[in-house]
Amino acid sequence: MQTQNLTIAHNLYSLYETLSDDIQQAFLHKLFQKQRDKLENLAFYLACKQAKDENEFLSDTDSQDFIKSLPQ
């Protein structure tokens, strides 16, 4: 099932790449508008995973600055 999901995701992205720039932008706008929380959570997860994999952690000051920058 996981392999099938990855294949479907790859095929959808391949289709996305064939679209004109205007259509890509409109799609991304609609996707972000409808799935904002999921996209922000995914971006945060991926950034944290990359930092962990690279052994790059935020300092206490950087952590506090980041938390303050989050929307309320």
C-alpha positions as CSV (number, residue, x, y, z in Angstrom):
1,M,0.0,0.0,0.0
2,Q,2.8,2.4,0.9
3,T,4.5,1.9,-2.5
4,Q,1.2,2.5,-4.3
5,N,0.7,5.7,-2.3
6,L,4.2,6.9,-3.3
7,T,3.5,6.1,-6.9
8,I,0.3,8.0,-6.9
9,A,2.0,11.0,-5.2
10,H,4.8,10.9,-7.8
11,N,2.3,10.7,-10.7
12,L,0.3,13.6,-9.3
13,Y,3.4,15.7,-9.0
14,S,4.4,14.8,-12.5
15,L,1.0,16.0,-13.7
16,Y,1.4,19.2,-11.7
17,E,4.7,19.9,-13.5
18,T,3.0,19.7,-16.9
19,L,0.7,22.6,-16.0
20,S,1.4,26.2,-17.0
21,D,2.9,28.5,-14.4
22,D,-0.5,30.3,-14.0
23,I,-2.3,27.1,-13.3
24,Q,0.4,25.9,-11.0
25,Q,0.2,29.1,-9.0
26,A,-3.6,28.9,-8.9
27,F,-3.5,25.3,-7.7
28,L,-0.9,26.1,-5.0
29,H,-3.0,29.0,-3.9
30,K,-6.1,26.9,-3.6
31,L,-4.2,24.0,-1.9
32,F,-2.7,26.4,0.6
33,Q,-6.1,28.1,1.2
34,K,-7.8,24.7,1.8
35,Q,-5.0,22.8,3.6
36,R,-3.0,25.6,5.3
37,D,-2.8,23.9,8.7
38,K,-1.7,20.5,7.2
39,L,0.9,22.2,5.0
40,E,2.3,24.3,7.8
41,N,2.6,21.3,10.1
42,L,4.3,19.3,7.4
43,A,6.8,22.0,6.6
44,F,7.5,22.3,10.4
45,Y,7.9,18.5,10.7
46,L,10.2,18.3,7.7
47,A,12.4,21.2,8.9
48,C,12.7,19.6,12.4
49,K,13.5,16.2,10.8
50,Q,16.2,17.8,8.6
51,A,17.7,19.7,11.6
52,K,17.7,16.5,13.6
53,D,19.3,14.4,10.8
54,E,22.0,17.1,10.4
55,N,22.5,17.4,14.1
56,E,21.6,21.1,13.9
57,F,19.5,22.2,16.9
58,L,18.3,25.7,17.7
59,S,19.9,27.5,20.6
60,D,17.6,28.6,23.5
61,T,17.5,32.1,22.1
62,D,16.7,30.9,18.6
63,S,14.0,28.6,20.0
64,Q,12.4,31.5,21.9
65,D,12.6,33.8,18.9
66,F,10.9,31.1,16.8
67,I,8.1,30.6,19.3
68,K,7.5,34.3,19.4
69,S,7.3,34.5,15.6
70,L,4.4,31.9,15.5
71,P,0.9,33.3,14.8
72,Q,-1.3,33.3,17.9
